[in-house]
Amino acid sequence: MGAETASAQVTTDLTVGGMTCAACVRRVEKRLGRLDGVSATVNLATGRARVSHPPQTSPEVLVATIEKAGYTAALPEPPRKQQPADEGQSERSRQERDRLLVTALLAVPVLVLSMVPAFQFRNWQWLCFVLAAPVAVWGAWPFHARAVRGLRHSAATMDTLVSLSVVASFSWSAYALFLGGAGGAGMRTPLSLVPSSSDGVTHTYLEVVVGVPLFVLAGRLLEARAQRSADAVAGVFVPVVLAQAVAALGFWLGAGADPQAAVAACVAVLVVACPCALGLATPTALMAATGRGARLGVLVSRPQALEGQRHLDVAVLDKTGTLTSGHMSVARITAVPGGPAKDAVLRLAGAVEQGSEHPLGRVIATHARQAPEALPDVVEFSDLPGRGVRGRVEGRRIEVLAPDGELPTVLADALRVAEAAAHTSAVVRVDGVPEALIEIGDLVRPGSHRAVDRLRRLGVRPVLATSDREEPARAVAADLGIDEVHARCTPEDKADLVRELRAQGHRVAVVGDGVDDAAALAAADLGIAMGGSTDVAVAAADVTLVRGDIEALADAVRLARRTRGTIRANLVGAFGCNVVIVQAAMVGLLTPGLAAVAMSAGSLLVVGNSLRLRGRQPSPAARRHR
């Protein structure tokens, strides 16, 4: 149990079992929400529920509430030594893969024989029946179990449709083989566009028995790997489909149609309404976008984080290590006109600073060593604590000291600019004469200007929050054109700022790289860690910009918005096809077999549309880093 007190509330993490789709997630959240003062967020992929509740509401009450909804619940146990924390999840995934593999091996021969008349040999239908029986029972068992569980709690889910279509198709096929004349040695099933009976022989629908579990199991496996199912309308959609199936059966029987045609229309409605395409609409788009994001330098730890990015309107940006390099370096050198050139002054200053133990002195020496010419030797070196260093280089007395006394106008002006930018300055004196001013500071990253500009163009307002002093914070903000600045922020201050922005109705992203950013990253709608961040920051973040370039944030937002558009197109297309094909099945224009084919075709269209995300062109900065 993870618990923390905030505003007289306690947060408890629970492990929830038996969930298969977003309808299950909503049911658990809704049941918990009925308790006074309780709100919950449930993660389908991890099987975890994070519940905010009053201290007087015990975890045992939360567990009992979830169990009354038809699911299992428990407080998560800490992982044992040498045992992965997600071992149970891995075992379930392995079982699901095994079930899908066996189902596919049994289903493929049945599909081929049932839908290609040229392959139908003598007594082929009995072989199909033997192969289909294990699929109807064992392969579809998870759907049957969850459908019964939902029935006990007066709930209809997508599993209900799958279970009913398999049971109805298998029962009718068994009747047709044993009592309806379909078990004869010379029986053939032509591929027909409409349900019909020929020569008084009842048709079998074994291809539906194996096809529906096969395609839905495959879709669920993809969905588990991707958060979240897209059957958000399951609570209304499933009862409507069941009513339509019953109406189709009653209509055809009442109209005096052949019972086989009536049953075929009913089963076709159940089959074609199975939401494979709807279930794949979101996960396939998220999978494609996650892979594309990795190529753009955007590593997504949770695919649903991409969905969260589409509504962002505020980005809280850390300064040091995020907008700036995080390393002190020489920012600028100003030389007195008519005196030694900048390179010459730097060479002399670097030679003296080679003997310095001060961090700023080492910065100057390191910068000077980048020149192709080697630094000269220094003699008569002396360290002046609190002031600087001096020594003799090539016969000249060189001093690198803190600014003091009268300076030439050009150096005095440069010093005022440096102080406004919160840079540390050192005056280089040659034989007692001030010849140059060296500014040392934390430089703005090359891509920060473009990143902030691109965020604004995307409708995201940048906010600077840093633990640094007011002067350097405002200097960096002014350089980048950021209006809102929060300086001297503690980790708690940053987290409070995020909570305040969210309370105002904003969707907030936090971009940081250090331990002091972890609380804010966790409190944000979207936490983003820079490449090279501390382990704590990466663990608290939803997204890591592995390029170490804040420009990738704009790439991530653009990708998220295109992902959302793809998901909407998938949902509209899948739902529209379902509506049209269900009506065709009701009026008897589709056999159950062709209904299964239509269902699969819709799924393929959804997958194909999602894969278009892989072709999204990155920004010029992303192309440079590929």
N, C-alpha and C positions, 0 to 999 in steps of 0.2 A: 504493500500500500504506500502510495506517495501522498502525503498530506501537507498542506500549508494553509495557514489562516490568513485570510484577506477579506476585510469588510464583513467580519462575523460569519464567513463561509469557510468550509473545509473542502478541499479537493481530494477525491479518492479515485484511484485507478482500479478498474476491474477487468478481468478476462472474461469475455463473452463467447460462448460456443453455440453453434447451430445456425449462424447467420449465413445467408447465401446471396443476398442482393440488397439494394438500397431500401426496398420495402421493409426488409428485416431491420435495417438500421433505423429507419423512421419509427418502426413499431417499438423498438427498445427505447429510443429517445422520448417517444410520446408517453409510454408507460411511466418512465422515470419522471417525466415532467409533470405528471399528475400529482406527485407528492409535493407538499407545501415547501416552497423555497428551493426546489431541486431543478437543476438544468443539467443536460448531459450532451456530450459530443462523442459519437461512436465512430470508430475507424473500422471499416469492413475488412480491409486487407490484413491488419494486424490482430483483429479480434479483440481490440481494447476499447473500453469505455472510460472517458474521463468525466467524472460526475462532480459538480459543485453543489454542496448541500449544507444545511445548518448543522452545527456540531451535535445537536440532539438527535439527528437522524443517523442511525448506526449503519455501518457497511452491511451488516446482516439484513437490514430492512431493504437496502438496495438490491442485494443478491436475491432476496425472496421476490421482490417486484419483477425482476428480470425473468426469474424462473416461472412466475405466473403468466408471463407473456409467451411461454413456450420455448425458452432458450435456457442454456446453462450459464452459470456465472460463478465466479470465485475471485478471491483476492489473488493477485499474481504472486507466485512463489519466486524467491530469488534464485538465480541459476546456480546449479551445483558446480563444483570445481571440475574442470576439464569437460564440461557439458555445455554446448551452445544454448543460449537463452531461447532461441527459436527452434529447438529440436522438435517440439511437438508440431509446430507449423510445417517444418520440413517433412516430417513423417506424413502429415495429411496431404501435402503436395505430391509426395511420392505415390501415395495410394490413389490420388486422383489421376496421376499420369498413367498408372498401371490400369486403372479402370477404363480410361480412354483408349489405351493401346489395345486391350483385349476386345473392347467394343468395336473398334475399327476393324480388327482382324475378322470378327464375326460378321460385321455389317456389310463390308465391301462386296463379298460374293452374293449376298442377298440383294443388294442394290443392283448389281450388274445383271443378275438373272431375272429379276422382277421387271426391269425397265428396258431390257434388250431382248425382244422376242427371239431373235436368231440364236441366242445362246441357251434357250430353254429346251433341255433334253428331257427324256422320259423320267417322270416322277421328280422333276426338279423342284416342284413346290414343297415336297416333303423334306428335302434337304434344307430348303430355306426355312421351313418351320422349325427344324432341329437347331439351326444356327440362330434363329431369331428368339427362341424361347429363353436362353440365358440372358440375352440383351434385355428382353422385356422384364425379366425378374431382377437379375443381378446388376446389369448395366444401368438400368433406370431406377435401381433401389433408392439412391439418395433423393430422387424426385418424389417417389412414392412416400418415403418416410416423412419428408418435409411437408408434403401435401396433407398427409394425415395429421401431422402436428398442427398445421394451420387450421385444419377443419375442427380440431378439438378446441381451438381458441377463436372460432368463428372468423377466420381470416382466409382470404383467397389470394394466392401469390402466383407468380409465373410458374412455380413448380406445380401448381394445381393444373395448369393447362398442359404441361408436359406429361404429367402422370395420367391425366384423363385421355389424352390423345393416344398414348401407348396402350393403356388398358383397353380402350374402345377398339383400336385397330387390331390388337392381338386377339381379343375376344371374338370379334367378327371374323377374323381370318381362321380361327380355330373352328368356329361354326361352319364356315364355308368349306373347310377341308373335310370335316367329319360328317356333316349333315347336308351341306349345300351342293354337293356334287363337284367341288373343286379339287377333290383328292384323286380324281381319275388319272390313269396313266398317261393319257394323251392330252391333258389339259394344257392350254396355252393362254397367256394373258397378253393381248396386244396393247401397245401403248396408245391410250385413248385420251383425247382432250377433255371429254366429259364423262361423268359416271354413267355406266350402262351395264346391262347384263345381256350376255349372248347365249343363245341356245339353252336358256334356263339354268346356266351354270353361274353360281355366285362367285364373284371375284374375291381374291385375298388382298390384303393391304400390309403384307409383311415388310415391304420396303419402308412403310411409315413407321412400323414397330422399331426398326433398327436405325432409320435415318434421323428421326427426331432426337433420341438420346445421343447419337453420335455428334450431331452438329451442336447441340446445346452443351454437351460436355466439353467439346472443343472451345466453344465460346466462353464457358465458365473458367476454363483453365487460363485462357488469355486474360480474362477479366481479373482473375486472382493475381496474376503477375503484374497487371497494370494498376484505384479507388473509385474502382467504384462502378456499380451497375447504373445503367441509364433508364431503369424501369420506374421512373419517378411517378408514373401514372398508374402503377400496378393496382392500387386500391380501387380505382374506378374501372380500369381497362379490363381486368380479369372478369369481374362479374358481368360486364357488358358482353364480352366474348362468349361466356357460358350461356347467357340469355340468348344470344344470336344462334349458337349451336342448337340449343333446345328448340328455338323458334323454327330453324330450318328443318329439323327433324319432324316437328309437328305439322308444319306447312305441307311438306311433301307427302307425309302419311295421310293428312286430311284431304289432300288433293287427289288421293287414289293412286299415287305413284308407286312403283315397285319398291318394296321395303329396302332392297339393296341400294337403290338410288338415294333413298331418304337417309339411310345410315351413312352412305358415302358423302353426302352433302354435309351432314353433321360432323363427321370425322375430319373432312377437309377444312371446315371452319376452325376446328380445334388445332389442326396441324399448322395451317397457314398463319394463325394468330400467335404461335409460339414466337416469343420476341427475340429471336437470335440476332436479327439486324439491330433492333433497339438496344439489346444488351451489349453489342459490339460497338455501338456508335461512339460512346465515350472512351472506353479503354483502348481501342485501336488508335484513336486520334492521340491520346495521351502517350501511348507507347511510341508512336512515330515521332511525336514532338520531343519526347525525352531523348530519343536517339539523336534527333537533329540538334537538340540543345547541347549534347555532349560534343558534337563536332564543332559547335560554335563556341566552346569553352564554357558552357553553362551546365554544370553537373547538378542534376535534380535528384535530391534524396527521396522525395515523395512526389509521384506524378501529379497528385491533386494540387501541389503547390503551383503548378502552371495555371490551373484554373483560378487560384487566388490572385494571380498577378494581373488578370485582365481588368480588375476594378481599382487598381492602385491609383491614388491621387496625391499621395504624399510619400516622399522618400527621405528618411532621416539618415544623414550621412555622417560617419565619423571622419575626423580630419587626418590624424597621424596614421600613416600606413594605408589609408583608403583614398582620400583625395590627394594626399601628399605621399612622398616616397617612404617616409618613416625613418630616413637616414639623414644626418646632418651632412651638408656639403657646401662648397663654396658657391654662393648664389650670384655674387657680382663683384667685380674689381673695378674701382674708379681710380684713375691715375691723374696726377696734376699735369696739365698741358705744359709741354716744354721739358718735362723731366723724363726719367726712364720709362720705357714702354711697359704695358701691363705684364707681358710675358717675362720681361726682365725683372720687374719687381717681384712677381710671383716666384721666380727662380731663387732670388735672394732670400725671400721670406721662408720659402720651403726648406732651404738649406739650414737656416737657423732653427726652424721648428723640428728638424729631425731629432734633436736632442730633448725635445719637450715631452713631459709626461701628461700634459693637459689634453683632454679630448679634443678641444677646438684646435690646438696646435697640431695634433695628429691629422685632423681633417685638412688643414692647410698643406702639410707635408705630403699627404697622399695625393691631393689634387695637383701639387707641383710635380710629382713623380710621373704624371701622365704625359708630360712633355717628352719629346724624343731625346732631348739633351740631358745627360746625367747631371744631378745636382752636385754643386761643388762642396768641398769640405769646409767645416766651420772650426774656428779656433777661438779661444778666449770666451767660450760659451758660459753664460750664467742665466740661471732661472730667477726671475723676479716674482715671488709669490704675490698673487693678487693683481699683478700688473701685466706680465708677459715674459718675454725672453729677449736676450741680446747676445751678439757674438760678432766676430770679424770674419767676413767672407770676401775672398779675393782682395784683401787689403782694405776693405771698406767696413765701417762699423754699421751693423744692421740691427735695428730694434723693431720688434713686433709687439706693440703695447696697446692696452685699452685706450680708447679716445680720451685725451686729456689736454687741456690748454688750448691755445689758439691754433686754428687750422685754416688752410687756404679755403677760399670761398667754395670752390668746387667740391672739396672734401667735406666741408661743413654742410653743404646742401645734400650731399650723398648720405651723410650721417643722419640727417633728419628723415630722409626717405627710408633708411634702414630701420630707424626706430619705429616709424609708422608701420612697417612690415614685420616688426618684432624680430628682426634679424640681429644677431650678435656681430659686432664690428671690431676690427683691429686696425690700428694705424701702423703703416710701415714707414719707418724713418731711416733714411740713408745719410750717414754722417751727421745725424741730428736734425736733418731737414725732413718734414712729413711729405712723402711722395705719393702715397696711395692709401686707399681705404679698402679693406677686404671684408665683404659681408658673408656671414655664415648662417645658413638657415635650412629648414626642412622644405625642399622644393616640391611644388605642385607637380603631380604626375602629368606626363605629356597628354594623356587622353582625358584628363578631368574636365577640361574646358568643353571638349566635344560631348562628353557624357552628360554634363549638366545641361547643355543646350539641347541635346536629343531628348532628355527627360522632359524638359519644358514643352518641346514640340509634341510629345506624346500625352501632354496634359497632366504630368506628374510634377508637383511642386517640391523643389529641393529644400531641405532644412539641415543646417549644420549643427551638430551637437558634439562637443568635445570636452575632454577633461583639461585641455590646455588653457592658458591664460586668455583674457579678453582680447589683448592686442594682436597676437598671432592668429587667433580665431577670426577676428574681423578682417585682418589683412588677407587671409586666404579667401574668405567669403567675398570680399570686395573684388579680388582678382577673378573669381569665378562667377560673379554676378548673383550671389546668393543673398537674399534679403533677410531671412530669419536666421539668427545665430544664438546658440545657447552654449556659453563657455563655462569652464570650471565645473563640469557636470560629473557627479559621482555615478557609479553604475546604477544606483537606485534612482538618481535624478533622470537618467536616460530612460529607464523603464517607466518612470512616472510620466515623462513627456509622451512616450508612446501611448500609454493608457489614456492620457488626456486627449490626445489627437483622435484616438478611436472613439472616445466618449462624445466627441464633437461630430461623429458620423463619418470620419475619414477612414479610408482603407490605407494602412500604413505599412511600408516596407522599411526595414532597418538594414543598413549596409555597414559592416564593421569587420575588424580583424583581431581584436584582442580579448583578453579575459574580461575587461571592464565593459565589453559590449554584449556579453552572453545573456544577461538578464533582459536587455532590450530586444535582442534577437528572438528570445523565447516569447516575449510579450507581444511581438508584432504580428500582423496578419501574414507577413512574409519576412522571414529572416534570411539574409544573404551574407555569406562570409566571403572575404577576398581570398584569392589563392595565396597560400603561405600563411594563413591565419593560424592562431593557436588551436589546439585540439578542442578546447572548451567552446570556442566560437563556432568551429565547424560542426560540433555535435549539436549545438543549439540552433543551427541554421537549417532552413529548408533547401536552400540553393547555395552552391559554391561556385564562384567565378574563377575557374581553374586557370584562366589566362593571366590572373593577377592584374586585370585591366578593368576598371570600372565601366568602360564603354560596353562591356558585355551585359551590363544591367539593362541597357536600352534594347539590346538584342533579345534578352529574355522576355521583356515586356511585349515587344513586337511579336515574338514567337507565340506567347501566351494568347494574344488577341487573335492571331490567325488560327490558333488551335481552337479557340472558342467558336470562331466562325465555322470551322470544319465540323465541330461537334453539332452545332445547330443545323448545318446542312445535312449531316448524317441522320439526326433525329427527325427532321422534317421529311426527308426522303424515305426513311424506314417506316415512319408512322403513316405517311401518305400511301406507300405501297401496301402496307398492311390493310388500311381501310378499303382500298380498291379491290385487293385480292380477296379479302374476306367477303365482300359483297358478291364477287364472282363465284366464290365457293358456295354461298348461301343459295344462289339461284341455280346451282347444279352445273356450272360451267367448268369446274375443275374436279378431277379425281383426287383422292388423298395423296397418291403418288406424285402427281404433278404439283399439288400444293406444297409438298416437301421440297420439290425442285425449286419452286418459286421462292420459298422461304430461304433456301440456300443461295439463290441468285441475289436476293436482297442483301444477304450478309456479305457476299463477295463485292457488291457495289459499295457497301459501306467501307469495307477494308481498302478497296482501291482508292476511294476518295480520301481516306485517312493517310494513305501512303504518299499522297501528293505533298504532304507537309515535309517530306524528306528532301524535296527539291527547293525549299525556301532558300533564297540567296542571302548570305550573311552580309553584315555591314563591311565596308572597306577595311576597318580595323580588324574584324574577325578574319577576313581573308589573309591579312598580313600575318596573323598568328597561326594560321593552319599549317 
